[in-house]
Amino acid sequence: MLANVWDCISGHVEAQETVRQAMVREVYEELGIQIQADDLEFVGLTHLRVDDETTYYNIYLTCNRFVGTPQIMETDKHDDLKWVNLSDLPAMADEIVQNRYHAIQHLGQPPFYSEEGFA
């Protein structure tokens, strides 16, 4: 978790859980809203190398339907919640986790694949 930047809902896939199931769980844990796995659409994937020991596969999904009112559920991790129009994002580019910003830029386009942290 990075301090003082905007981020998207994220988390790890638990054992015996699909990526879609993980997203449904994480959305509820972080925002207190309910989504359906069938409503999730694949946006892209980033293969992220942090160091010689740590590699992540960031899978980006989007969902346009939810039930409930979004609120910060993990107050020990987050201190603000904000809805932003896509047209306002370029002005905020330096305030958003960069690989998340890259993924958001691909909304409505064919899925992407990218690599970070490799020579």
Secondary structure, DSSP 8 states (H G I E B T S, - for coil): --TTSB--------TT--HHHHHHHHHHHHH--B--GGG-EEEEEEEEE-SSS-EEEEEEEE-S--BS----S-TTT-S------GGGGGGGGGGB-HHHHHHHHTTTS--EEEEES--
